[in-house]
């Protein structure tokens, strides 16, 4: 009886007190998220006041709606941080089915809202939401559970890589049907990072990356506007009043800011010069109004978040927590990287928001929910997490990292008893 008791892991607390979340959670990560979100509110008001007045005779129109979604997001963050992340295991399949259902629903007439030829939004009364944002969280949770349960077969091409590719293909296909290549790339990047952390072999990761690259090439060739964006990226001045207009105006905004910027609220480009100044290209307004100092601070905060997020993944107490933390961190870091690269014309325009800063209610709320889950994982961190335990298998398993399972950890507990 004593040996059997030794094999049982102590039950994790299902709900954490607020003081424990702050004391044991990653405070640097929370401070980075809080600073970015607060700064984002200021920039949303500044970047959107002109359009809000012109379209709705209310300079605070977009700011007020962002506040509503922020309130919801803070509730979701609190819930995600206080409910034990292990409780997400039985919700993985329902979440996945709901996300797929919403992604299908948004494609149907009379349900999805079409804007600029893309059908990405569902209308909820006076508000709109993007099902693809919820699909990111659902995909992270579902794939974390699937990879944890199939980690012994993840090194097999037939039994590991092919099923994983099928699941990834289903999720990304539904998103690409919304004509949203940027979100498709982000979702593929998230799942690929989780596959690598779960123990995927390097050659299989390279194979999956090659398949993703070929699919992206096909998707670009299928839609003429995507090809035009690529051409405008290489030479914006070839068509400065059409396909190259946004890239040119973005660079003008960044260059106008100089070192210290022109001052908050003093942007010129937001006066209908720069399209989507309060959403996808808000980083250009940040550069114009706060200069190199402001943009560097934003980059530093995202770098801090990324470092602390992957640190949580390294110290997570089990495979499920490691994969959740890796997925959330990769999502936010990768999306910020692509957005900033597009605004600075380092990459072609993709049409995705800057996390925590861009206007976009459902994006902000769902991202804060994901941060809450990440914070909950951080409250249960160990000095030597699962990934560090797995690193001893490098070289003995064909260069792949294997995240140990609960049975191996339970055996270790039994040995100590």
MARGU-64092 format. One record per residue (C-alpha): residue in three letters; z, x, y. Coordinates in Angstrom, 1 decimal. Last residue first. Layout:
N
@resn=Ala&c3=Z&c1=X&c2=Y
...
END
This chain:
417
@resn=Unk&c3=-1.4&c1=9.7&c2=7.4
@resn=Unk&c3=-3.7&c1=12.4&c2=8.8
@resn=Unk&c3=-6.1&c1=12.1&c2=5.9
@resn=Unk&c3=-6.3&c1=8.3&c2=6.3
@resn=Unk&c3=-7.3&c1=8.6&c2=10.0
@resn=Unk&c3=-10.1&c1=10.9&c2=9.0
@resn=Unk&c3=-11.2&c1=8.5&c2=6.4
@resn=Unk&c3=-11.3&c1=5.7&c2=9.0
@resn=Unk&c3=-13.5&c1=7.9&c2=11.2
@resn=Unk&c3=-16.0&c1=8.4&c2=8.4
@resn=Unk&c3=-16.0&c1=4.6&c2=7.6
@resn=Unk&c3=-16.4&c1=3.7&c2=11.3
@resn=Unk&c3=-19.7&c1=5.6&c2=11.5
@resn=Unk&c3=-20.6&c1=9.0&c2=12.7
@resn=Unk&c3=-23.2&c1=9.5&c2=15.4
@resn=Unk&c3=-25.8&c1=11.8&c2=13.9
@resn=Unk&c3=-27.6&c1=14.2&c2=16.1
@resn=Unk&c3=-31.0&c1=15.2&c2=14.9
@resn=Unk&c3=-32.2&c1=18.8&c2=14.5
@resn=Unk&c3=-33.3&c1=18.5&c2=10.9
@resn=Unk&c3=-29.9&c1=17.3&c2=9.7
@resn=Unk&c3=-28.2&c1=20.6&c2=9.1
@resn=Unk&c3=-29.3&c1=22.0&c2=12.5
@resn=Unk&c3=-27.0&c1=19.7&c2=14.4
@resn=Unk&c3=-24.4&c1=18.2&c2=12.2
@resn=Unk&c3=-21.5&c1=19.7&c2=14.2
@resn=Unk&c3=-22.7&c1=17.7&c2=17.2
@resn=Unk&c3=-21.5&c1=14.5&c2=15.5
@resn=Unk&c3=-17.8&c1=15.0&c2=16.5
@resn=Unk&c3=-18.9&c1=15.6&c2=20.0
@resn=Unk&c3=-20.9&c1=12.3&c2=19.9
@resn=Unk&c3=-17.9&c1=10.4&c2=18.6
@resn=Unk&c3=-15.6&c1=11.4&c2=21.4
@resn=Unk&c3=-13.2&c1=14.3&c2=21.8
@resn=Unk&c3=-10.7&c1=13.6&c2=24.6
@resn=Unk&c3=-10.9&c1=9.9&c2=23.7
@resn=Unk&c3=-12.2&c1=7.1&c2=25.9
@resn=Unk&c3=-10.9&c1=3.5&c2=25.6
@resn=Unk&c3=-10.8&c1=2.8&c2=29.4
@resn=Unk&c3=-14.3&c1=4.3&c2=29.7
@resn=Unk&c3=-15.7&c1=1.7&c2=27.4
@resn=Unk&c3=-14.3&c1=-1.0&c2=29.6
@resn=Unk&c3=-15.9&c1=0.7&c2=32.7
@resn=Unk&c3=-19.3&c1=0.7&c2=31.0
@resn=Unk&c3=-19.0&c1=-3.0&c2=30.2
@resn=Unk&c3=-18.1&c1=-3.6&c2=33.9
@resn=Unk&c3=-21.1&c1=-1.6&c2=35.0
@resn=Unk&c3=-23.3&c1=-3.8&c2=32.9
@resn=Unk&c3=-21.9&c1=-6.9&c2=34.6
@resn=Unk&c3=-22.5&c1=-5.2&c2=38.0
@resn=Unk&c3=-26.2&c1=-4.7&c2=37.0
@resn=Unk&c3=-26.4&c1=-8.4&c2=36.0
@resn=Unk&c3=-25.1&c1=-9.5&c2=39.5
@resn=Unk&c3=-27.3&c1=-7.0&c2=41.5
@resn=Unk&c3=-30.5&c1=-7.9&c2=39.6
@resn=Unk&c3=-29.8&c1=-11.6&c2=39.8
@resn=Unk&c3=-29.3&c1=-11.4&c2=43.6
@resn=Unk&c3=-32.2&c1=-9.1&c2=44.6
@resn=Unk&c3=-32.0&c1=-7.2&c2=47.9
@resn=Unk&c3=-32.1&c1=-3.5&c2=47.2
@resn=Unk&c3=-28.9&c1=-1.5&c2=47.3
@resn=Unk&c3=-26.9&c1=-1.8&c2=44.0
@resn=Unk&c3=-29.8&c1=-0.6&c2=41.9
@resn=Unk&c3=-33.1&c1=0.2&c2=43.8
@resn=Unk&c3=-35.5&c1=-2.6&c2=43.1
@resn=Unk&c3=-38.7&c1=-2.4&c2=40.9
@resn=Unk&c3=-42.3&c1=-2.8&c2=42.2
@resn=Unk&c3=-43.9&c1=0.2&c2=40.5
@resn=Unk&c3=-45.7&c1=2.1&c2=43.3
@resn=Unk&c3=-47.2&c1=5.3&c2=42.0
@resn=Unk&c3=-44.9&c1=8.3&c2=41.6
@resn=Unk&c3=-43.8&c1=11.0&c2=44.0
@resn=Unk&c3=-44.8&c1=8.7&c2=46.8
@resn=Unk&c3=-41.3&c1=9.0&c2=48.4
@resn=Unk&c3=-40.8&c1=5.2&c2=47.8
@resn=Unk&c3=-42.2&c1=5.5&c2=44.3
@resn=Unk&c3=-39.9&c1=8.4&c2=43.4
@resn=Unk&c3=-36.9&c1=6.5&c2=44.8
@resn=Unk&c3=-37.7&c1=3.5&c2=42.6
@resn=Unk&c3=-38.4&c1=5.5&c2=39.5
@resn=Unk&c3=-35.2&c1=7.6&c2=39.8
@resn=Unk&c3=-33.0&c1=4.5&c2=40.6
@resn=Unk&c3=-34.4&c1=2.7&c2=37.5
@resn=Unk&c3=-33.8&c1=5.8&c2=35.3
@resn=Unk&c3=-30.2&c1=6.1&c2=36.5
@resn=Unk&c3=-29.4&c1=2.4&c2=36.2
@resn=Unk&c3=-30.9&c1=2.0&c2=32.8
@resn=Unk&c3=-29.8&c1=5.4&c2=31.4
@resn=Unk&c3=-26.2&c1=4.7&c2=32.3
@resn=Unk&c3=-26.2&c1=1.3&c2=30.7
@resn=Unk&c3=-27.9&c1=2.4&c2=27.5
@resn=Unk&c3=-25.7&c1=5.6&c2=27.1
@resn=Unk&c3=-22.5&c1=3.6&c2=27.7
@resn=Unk&c3=-23.5&c1=1.0&c2=25.1
@resn=Unk&c3=-24.6&c1=3.6&c2=22.6
@resn=Unk&c3=-21.4&c1=5.5&c2=22.9
@resn=Unk&c3=-19.3&c1=2.4&c2=22.6
@resn=Unk&c3=-21.1&c1=1.3&c2=19.4
@resn=Unk&c3=-20.8&c1=4.8&c2=17.9
@resn=Unk&c3=-17.0&c1=4.9&c2=18.3
@resn=Unk&c3=-14.2&c1=6.2&c2=20.6
@resn=Unk&c3=-16.5&c1=6.9&c2=23.7
@resn=Unk&c3=-16.0&c1=10.4&c2=25.1
@resn=Unk&c3=-19.6&c1=11.4&c2=25.2
@resn=Unk&c3=-20.8&c1=8.0&c2=26.4
@resn=Unk&c3=-18.1&c1=8.1&c2=29.2
@resn=Unk&c3=-19.4&c1=11.5&c2=30.3
@resn=Unk&c3=-22.9&c1=10.0&c2=30.3
@resn=Unk&c3=-21.7&c1=7.4&c2=32.8
@resn=Unk&c3=-19.7&c1=10.0&c2=34.9
@resn=Unk&c3=-22.8&c1=12.2&c2=35.3
@resn=Unk&c3=-25.1&c1=9.3&c2=36.1
@resn=Unk&c3=-22.7&c1=7.7&c2=38.6
@resn=Unk&c3=-22.2&c1=11.1&c2=40.4
@resn=Unk&c3=-26.0&c1=11.6&c2=40.5
@resn=Unk&c3=-26.4&c1=8.1&c2=41.9
@resn=Unk&c3=-23.8&c1=8.9&c2=44.6
@resn=Unk&c3=-25.5&c1=12.2&c2=45.4
@resn=Unk&c3=-28.8&c1=10.5&c2=45.8
@resn=Unk&c3=-27.3&c1=8.0&c2=48.2
@resn=Unk&c3=-25.6&c1=10.8&c2=50.2
@resn=Unk&c3=-28.9&c1=12.7&c2=50.3
@resn=Unk&c3=-30.7&c1=9.6&c2=51.7
@resn=Unk&c3=-28.0&c1=9.2&c2=54.4
@resn=Unk&c3=-28.0&c1=12.8&c2=55.5
@resn=Unk&c3=-31.8&c1=13.0&c2=55.4
@resn=Unk&c3=-32.1&c1=10.2&c2=57.9
@resn=Unk&c3=-29.7&c1=7.3&c2=58.4
@resn=Unk&c3=-32.1&c1=4.7&c2=59.9
@resn=Unk&c3=-35.5&c1=5.9&c2=58.7
@resn=Unk&c3=-34.2&c1=7.2&c2=55.3
@resn=Unk&c3=-32.4&c1=4.0&c2=54.5
@resn=Unk&c3=-35.4&c1=2.1&c2=55.6
@resn=Unk&c3=-37.5&c1=4.1&c2=53.1
@resn=Unk&c3=-34.8&c1=3.4&c2=50.5
@resn=Unk&c3=-35.4&c1=-0.3&c2=51.1
@resn=Unk&c3=-38.8&c1=-0.1&c2=49.6
@resn=Unk&c3=-38.5&c1=-2.4&c2=46.6
@resn=Unk&c3=-36.4&c1=-5.0&c2=48.3
@resn=Unk&c3=-35.5&c1=-5.1&c2=52.0
@resn=Unk&c3=-38.7&c1=-3.4&c2=53.3
@resn=Unk&c3=-40.9&c1=-5.4&c2=50.9
@resn=Unk&c3=-44.0&c1=-4.5&c2=53.1
@resn=Unk&c3=-43.5&c1=-1.8&c2=55.8
@resn=Unk&c3=-45.0&c1=-2.7&c2=59.1
@resn=Unk&c3=-43.5&c1=-6.2&c2=59.4
@resn=Unk&c3=-40.9&c1=-5.1&c2=61.9
@resn=Unk&c3=-39.0&c1=-3.2&c2=59.2
@resn=Unk&c3=-40.9&c1=-0.1&c2=60.1
@resn=Unk&c3=-39.2&c1=0.1&c2=63.5
@resn=Unk&c3=-35.7&c1=0.7&c2=62.3
@resn=Unk&c3=-32.9&c1=0.6&c2=64.8
@resn=Unk&c3=-30.4&c1=-1.5&c2=62.8
@resn=Unk&c3=-28.4&c1=1.6&c2=61.8
@resn=Unk&c3=-29.4&c1=4.6&c2=63.8
@resn=Unk&c3=-32.7&c1=6.6&c2=64.3
@resn=Unk&c3=-31.9&c1=8.9&c2=61.4
@resn=Unk&c3=-29.6&c1=12.0&c2=61.1
@resn=Unk&c3=-32.0&c1=14.6&c2=59.8
@resn=Unk&c3=-35.4&c1=13.1&c2=60.6
@resn=Unk&c3=-35.6&c1=9.4&c2=60.3
@resn=Unk&c3=-39.3&c1=9.1&c2=61.4
@resn=Unk&c3=-40.4&c1=11.0&c2=58.3
@resn=Unk&c3=-38.9&c1=8.5&c2=55.9
@resn=Unk&c3=-40.4&c1=5.5&c2=57.8
@resn=Unk&c3=-43.8&c1=7.2&c2=58.0
@resn=Unk&c3=-43.7&c1=8.0&c2=54.3
@resn=Unk&c3=-43.1&c1=4.4&c2=53.5
@resn=Unk&c3=-45.8&c1=3.3&c2=55.9
@resn=Unk&c3=-48.4&c1=5.5&c2=54.1
@resn=Unk&c3=-47.3&c1=4.3&c2=50.6
@resn=Unk&c3=-47.5&c1=0.6&c2=51.7
@resn=Unk&c3=-50.9&c1=0.9&c2=53.3
@resn=Unk&c3=-52.7&c1=2.8&c2=50.5
@resn=Unk&c3=-54.0&c1=-0.2&c2=48.6
@resn=Unk&c3=-55.1&c1=-2.0&c2=51.8
@resn=Unk&c3=-55.3&c1=-0.6&c2=55.4
@resn=Unk&c3=-55.1&c1=3.1&c2=54.5
@resn=Unk&c3=-57.9&c1=2.9&c2=51.8
@resn=Unk&c3=-58.8&c1=6.6&c2=51.1
@resn=Unk&c3=-55.7&c1=7.6&c2=53.1
@resn=Unk&c3=-53.5&c1=6.8&c2=50.1
@resn=Unk&c3=-55.1&c1=9.5&c2=48.0
@resn=Unk&c3=-53.5&c1=10.2&c2=44.6
@resn=Unk&c3=-51.1&c1=7.3&c2=44.8
@resn=Unk&c3=-53.9&c1=5.0&c2=46.0
@resn=Unk&c3=-55.9&c1=5.8&c2=42.9
@resn=Unk&c3=-52.9&c1=4.9&c2=40.7
@resn=Unk&c3=-52.2&c1=1.7&c2=42.6
@resn=Unk&c3=-55.9&c1=0.7&c2=42.2
@resn=Unk&c3=-55.5&c1=1.2&c2=38.5
@resn=Unk&c3=-52.6&c1=-1.2&c2=38.5
@resn=Unk&c3=-54.5&c1=-3.7&c2=40.5
@resn=Unk&c3=-57.4&c1=-3.6&c2=38.0
@resn=Unk&c3=-55.1&c1=-4.8&c2=35.1
@resn=Unk&c3=-56.1&c1=-4.0&c2=31.5
@resn=Unk&c3=-56.6&c1=-0.2&c2=32.3
@resn=Unk&c3=-53.0&c1=0.1&c2=33.4
@resn=Unk&c3=-51.7&c1=-1.7&c2=30.3
@resn=Unk&c3=-53.8&c1=0.6&c2=28.0
@resn=Unk&c3=-52.4&c1=3.7&c2=29.7
@resn=Unk&c3=-48.9&c1=2.4&c2=29.4
@resn=Unk&c3=-49.5&c1=1.7&c2=25.7
@resn=Unk&c3=-50.7&c1=5.3&c2=25.1
@resn=Unk&c3=-47.6&c1=6.6&c2=26.9
@resn=Unk&c3=-45.2&c1=4.4&c2=24.8
@resn=Unk&c3=-46.9&c1=5.6&c2=21.6
@resn=Unk&c3=-46.5&c1=9.2&c2=22.8
@resn=Unk&c3=-42.8&c1=8.6&c2=23.6
@resn=Unk&c3=-42.3&c1=7.1&c2=20.1
@resn=Unk&c3=-43.9&c1=10.2&c2=18.5
@resn=Unk&c3=-41.8&c1=12.5&c2=20.6
@resn=Unk&c3=-38.6&c1=10.6&c2=19.6
@resn=Unk&c3=-39.8&c1=10.9&c2=16.0
@resn=Unk&c3=-40.3&c1=14.6&c2=16.3
@resn=Unk&c3=-36.8&c1=15.0&c2=17.8
@resn=Unk&c3=-35.1&c1=13.1&c2=15.0
@resn=Unk&c3=-33.2&c1=10.0&c2=15.9
@resn=Unk&c3=-29.4&c1=10.3&c2=15.6
@resn=Unk&c3=-28.0&c1=7.3&c2=17.5
@resn=Unk&c3=-28.2&c1=9.3&c2=20.8
@resn=Unk&c3=-32.0&c1=9.6&c2=20.4
@resn=Unk&c3=-32.5&c1=5.9&c2=19.6
@resn=Unk&c3=-30.3&c1=5.0&c2=22.6
@resn=Unk&c3=-32.4&c1=7.1&c2=24.9
@resn=Unk&c3=-35.6&c1=5.4&c2=23.5
@resn=Unk&c3=-34.1&c1=2.0&c2=24.0
@resn=Unk&c3=-33.3&c1=2.7&c2=27.7
@resn=Unk&c3=-36.7&c1=4.3&c2=28.4
@resn=Unk&c3=-38.6&c1=1.4&c2=26.8
@resn=Unk&c3=-36.6&c1=-1.0&c2=29.0
@resn=Unk&c3=-37.3&c1=1.0&c2=32.1
@resn=Unk&c3=-41.0&c1=1.2&c2=31.3
@resn=Unk&c3=-41.2&c1=-2.5&c2=30.8
@resn=Unk&c3=-39.4&c1=-3.1&c2=34.0
@resn=Unk&c3=-42.0&c1=-1.1&c2=35.9
@resn=Unk&c3=-44.9&c1=-2.7&c2=34.1
@resn=Unk&c3=-44.0&c1=-6.2&c2=35.2
@resn=Unk&c3=-47.0&c1=-8.5&c2=34.7
@resn=Unk&c3=-44.8&c1=-11.2&c2=33.1
@resn=Unk&c3=-46.7&c1=-10.5&c2=29.9
@resn=Unk&c3=-45.4&c1=-6.9&c2=30.2
@resn=Unk&c3=-41.8&c1=-8.3&c2=29.8
@resn=Unk&c3=-42.6&c1=-10.2&c2=26.6
@resn=Unk&c3=-44.4&c1=-7.2&c2=25.1
@resn=Unk&c3=-41.4&c1=-4.9&c2=26.0
@resn=Unk&c3=-39.0&c1=-7.0&c2=23.9
@resn=Unk&c3=-41.2&c1=-7.4&c2=20.9
@resn=Unk&c3=-42.4&c1=-3.8&c2=20.9
@resn=Unk&c3=-38.9&c1=-2.4&c2=21.0
@resn=Unk&c3=-38.0&c1=-4.5&c2=17.9
@resn=Unk&c3=-41.1&c1=-3.3&c2=16.1
@resn=Unk&c3=-40.6&c1=0.3&c2=17.1
@resn=Unk&c3=-37.0&c1=0.2&c2=15.7
@resn=Unk&c3=-38.3&c1=-1.3&c2=12.4
@resn=Unk&c3=-41.0&c1=1.5&c2=12.2
@resn=Unk&c3=-38.6&c1=4.3&c2=13.2
@resn=Unk&c3=-35.8&c1=3.6&c2=10.7
@resn=Unk&c3=-37.0&c1=2.5&c2=7.3
@resn=Unk&c3=-40.5&c1=3.8&c2=7.3
@resn=Unk&c3=-40.0&c1=7.0&c2=9.4
@resn=Unk&c3=-36.5&c1=7.7&c2=8.0
@resn=Unk&c3=-34.1&c1=9.5&c2=10.3
@resn=Unk&c3=-32.6&c1=6.2&c2=11.4
@resn=Unk&c3=-31.7&c1=5.2&c2=7.9
@resn=Unk&c3=-28.0&c1=6.2&c2=7.9
@resn=Unk&c3=-27.7&c1=5.0&c2=11.5
@resn=Unk&c3=-28.8&c1=1.4&c2=10.5
@resn=Unk&c3=-25.5&c1=-0.4&c2=11.4
@resn=Unk&c3=-24.9&c1=1.6&c2=14.6
@resn=Unk&c3=-28.6&c1=1.4&c2=15.6
@resn=Unk&c3=-28.6&c1=-2.4&c2=15.3
@resn=Unk&c3=-25.3&c1=-2.8&c2=17.2
@resn=Unk&c3=-26.4&c1=-0.6&c2=20.1
@resn=Unk&c3=-29.9&c1=-2.2&c2=20.0
@resn=Unk&c3=-28.4&c1=-5.7&c2=20.5
@resn=Unk&c3=-26.0&c1=-4.6&c2=23.3
@resn=Unk&c3=-28.7&c1=-2.7&c2=25.2
@resn=Unk&c3=-31.4&c1=-5.3&c2=24.6
@resn=Unk&c3=-29.1&c1=-8.1&c2=25.8
@resn=Unk&c3=-28.2&c1=-6.1&c2=29.0
@resn=Unk&c3=-31.9&c1=-5.4&c2=29.7
@resn=Unk&c3=-32.9&c1=-9.0&c2=28.8
@resn=Unk&c3=-30.5&c1=-10.3&c2=31.5
@resn=Unk&c3=-32.6&c1=-8.4&c2=34.1
@resn=Unk&c3=-35.9&c1=-9.6&c2=32.5
@resn=Unk&c3=-34.7&c1=-13.2&c2=33.0
@resn=Unk&c3=-35.2&c1=-12.7&c2=36.7
@resn=Unk&c3=-33.2&c1=-15.3&c2=38.7
@resn=Unk&c3=-33.9&c1=-17.6&c2=41.6
@resn=Unk&c3=-31.6&c1=-19.6&c2=43.8
@resn=Unk&c3=-31.8&c1=-22.9&c2=45.7
@resn=Unk&c3=-31.6&c1=-24.8&c2=42.4
@resn=Unk&c3=-32.0&c1=-22.3&c2=39.6
@resn=Unk&c3=-35.6&c1=-21.2&c2=39.7
@resn=Unk&c3=-36.8&c1=-18.8&c2=37.0
@resn=Unk&c3=-38.6&c1=-15.7&c2=38.1
@resn=Unk&c3=-41.0&c1=-13.2&c2=36.7
@resn=Unk&c3=-44.5&c1=-14.8&c2=36.8
@resn=Unk&c3=-46.6&c1=-12.3&c2=38.6
@resn=Unk&c3=-49.8&c1=-13.2&c2=40.6
@resn=Unk&c3=-48.1&c1=-12.4&c2=44.0
@resn=Unk&c3=-45.2&c1=-14.8&c2=43.2
@resn=Unk&c3=-45.3&c1=-17.2&c2=40.3
@resn=Unk&c3=-42.1&c1=-19.1&c2=39.5
@resn=Unk&c3=-41.5&c1=-19.8&c2=35.8
@resn=Unk&c3=-40.6&c1=-23.3&c2=34.6
@resn=Unk&c3=-43.4&c1=-25.6&c2=35.7
@resn=Unk&c3=-45.9&c1=-23.6&c2=33.6
@resn=Unk&c3=-44.5&c1=-21.5&c2=30.8
@resn=Unk&c3=-44.1&c1=-17.7&c2=31.2
@resn=Unk&c3=-40.5&c1=-17.9&c2=32.4
@resn=Unk&c3=-39.6&c1=-19.8&c2=29.2
@resn=Unk&c3=-40.7&c1=-17.0&c2=26.9
@resn=Unk&c3=-38.5&c1=-14.4&c2=28.7
@resn=Unk&c3=-35.7&c1=-17.0&c2=28.8
@resn=Unk&c3=-36.0&c1=-17.6&c2=25.0
@resn=Unk&c3=-36.1&c1=-13.8&c2=24.3
@resn=Unk&c3=-32.9&c1=-13.3&c2=26.4
@resn=Unk&c3=-31.2&c1=-16.2&c2=24.6
@resn=Unk&c3=-32.1&c1=-14.8&c2=21.2
@resn=Unk&c3=-30.9&c1=-11.3&c2=22.1
@resn=Unk&c3=-27.6&c1=-12.7&c2=23.5
@resn=Unk&c3=-27.0&c1=-14.8&c2=20.4
@resn=Unk&c3=-27.7&c1=-11.7&c2=18.1
@resn=Unk&c3=-25.4&c1=-9.3&c2=20.0
@resn=Unk&c3=-22.6&c1=-11.8&c2=20.6
@resn=Unk&c3=-20.8&c1=-10.9&c2=17.3
@resn=Unk&c3=-20.7&c1=-7.2&c2=18.5
@resn=Unk&c3=-19.8&c1=-7.9&c2=22.1
@resn=Unk&c3=-16.1&c1=-8.3&c2=21.2
@resn=Unk&c3=-16.0&c1=-4.6&c2=20.6
@resn=Unk&c3=-16.4&c1=-4.2&c2=24.4
@resn=Unk&c3=-12.8&c1=-5.3&c2=25.0
@resn=Unk&c3=-12.7&c1=-7.9&c2=27.8
@resn=Unk&c3=-11.3&c1=-6.5&c2=31.1
@resn=Unk&c3=-14.2&c1=-4.4&c2=32.4
@resn=Unk&c3=-16.9&c1=-7.0&c2=31.6
@resn=Unk&c3=-14.8&c1=-9.8&c2=33.1
@resn=Unk&c3=-14.2&c1=-7.9&c2=36.3
@resn=Unk&c3=-17.8&c1=-6.9&c2=36.6
@resn=Unk&c3=-18.9&c1=-10.5&c2=36.0
@resn=Unk&c3=-16.6&c1=-11.7&c2=38.7
@resn=Unk&c3=-17.9&c1=-9.0&c2=41.0
@resn=Unk&c3=-21.5&c1=-10.0&c2=40.3
@resn=Unk&c3=-20.8&c1=-13.6&c2=41.1
@resn=Unk&c3=-19.4&c1=-12.6&c2=44.5
@resn=Unk&c3=-22.4&c1=-10.2&c2=44.9
@resn=Unk&c3=-24.8&c1=-13.0&c2=44.2
@resn=Unk&c3=-23.3&c1=-15.1&c2=47.0
@resn=Unk&c3=-23.3&c1=-12.1&c2=49.3
@resn=Unk&c3=-26.9&c1=-11.4&c2=48.6
@resn=Unk&c3=-27.7&c1=-15.0&c2=49.6
@resn=Unk&c3=-26.0&c1=-14.5&c2=52.9
@resn=Unk&c3=-27.7&c1=-11.2&c2=53.6
@resn=Unk&c3=-31.1&c1=-12.7&c2=52.9
@resn=Unk&c3=-30.7&c1=-15.4&c2=55.6
@resn=Unk&c3=-28.7&c1=-13.3&c2=58.0
@resn=Unk&c3=-31.5&c1=-13.2&c2=60.7
@resn=Unk&c3=-31.9&c1=-17.0&c2=60.4
@resn=Unk&c3=-35.0&c1=-18.6&c2=61.8
@resn=Unk&c3=-36.3&c1=-18.9&c2=58.2
@resn=Unk&c3=-39.5&c1=-17.0&c2=58.1
@resn=Unk&c3=-39.5&c1=-14.9&c2=61.3
@resn=Unk&c3=-35.7&c1=-14.6&c2=61.5
@resn=Unk&c3=-35.2&c1=-13.6&c2=57.9
@resn=Unk&c3=-38.2&c1=-11.2&c2=58.1
@resn=Unk&c3=-36.6&c1=-9.5&c2=61.1
@resn=Unk&c3=-33.1&c1=-9.4&c2=59.6
@resn=Unk&c3=-34.2&c1=-8.1&c2=56.2
@resn=Unk&c3=-33.8&c1=-4.3&c2=56.6
@resn=Unk&c3=-30.6&c1=-4.4&c2=58.6
@resn=Unk&c3=-28.9&c1=-7.1&c2=56.5
@resn=Unk&c3=-30.0&c1=-5.5&c2=53.2
@resn=Unk&c3=-28.9&c1=-2.1&c2=54.5
@resn=Unk&c3=-25.3&c1=-3.2&c2=55.2
@resn=Unk&c3=-25.1&c1=-4.9&c2=51.9
@resn=Unk&c3=-26.4&c1=-1.8&c2=50.1
@resn=Unk&c3=-23.8&c1=0.4&c2=51.7
@resn=Unk&c3=-21.1&c1=-1.9&c2=50.1
@resn=Unk&c3=-22.9&c1=-1.7&c2=46.8
@resn=Unk&c3=-23.4&c1=2.1&c2=46.9
@resn=Unk&c3=-19.8&c1=2.7&c2=47.8
@resn=Unk&c3=-18.4&c1=0.3&c2=45.1
@resn=Unk&c3=-20.6&c1=1.9&c2=42.4
@resn=Unk&c3=-19.6&c1=5.4&c2=43.4
@resn=Unk&c3=-15.9&c1=4.4&c2=43.6
@resn=Unk&c3=-16.1&c1=2.7&c2=40.2
@resn=Unk&c3=-17.6&c1=5.9&c2=38.6
@resn=Unk&c3=-15.0&c1=8.1&c2=40.2
@resn=Unk&c3=-12.3&c1=5.7&c2=38.9
@resn=Unk&c3=-13.3&c1=6.0&c2=35.3
@resn=Unk&c3=-11.0&c1=3.6&c2=33.6
@resn=Unk&c3=-7.5&c1=4.5&c2=32.4
@resn=Unk&c3=-5.5&c1=3.8&c2=35.6
@resn=Unk&c3=-7.9&c1=1.3&c2=37.2
@resn=Unk&c3=-8.4&c1=-0.6&c2=34.0
@resn=Unk&c3=-4.7&c1=-0.3&c2=33.1
@resn=Unk&c3=-3.7&c1=-1.9&c2=36.5
@resn=Unk&c3=-6.1&c1=-4.8&c2=35.9
@resn=Unk&c3=-4.5&c1=-5.5&c2=32.5
@resn=Unk&c3=-6.8&c1=-5.1&c2=29.5
@resn=Unk&c3=-8.0&c1=-7.8&c2=27.1
@resn=Unk&c3=-8.8&c1=-7.6&c2=23.5
@resn=Unk&c3=-6.6&c1=-4.6&c2=22.7
@resn=Unk&c3=-8.0&c1=-2.6&c2=19.9
@resn=Unk&c3=-6.6&c1=-3.2&c2=16.5
@resn=Unk&c3=-5.3&c1=0.0&c2=14.9
@resn=Unk&c3=-7.6&c1=1.4&c2=12.3
@resn=Unk&c3=-6.9&c1=0.5&c2=8.7
@resn=Unk&c3=-7.2&c1=3.3&c2=6.1
@resn=Unk&c3=-3.6&c1=4.3&c2=6.5
@resn=Unk&c3=-2.6&c1=0.8&c2=5.5
@resn=Unk&c3=-4.4&c1=1.3&c2=2.2
@resn=Unk&c3=-2.6&c1=4.5&c2=1.7
@resn=Unk&c3=0.8&c1=2.8&c2=2.3
@resn=Unk&c3=0.0&c1=0.0&c2=0.0
END
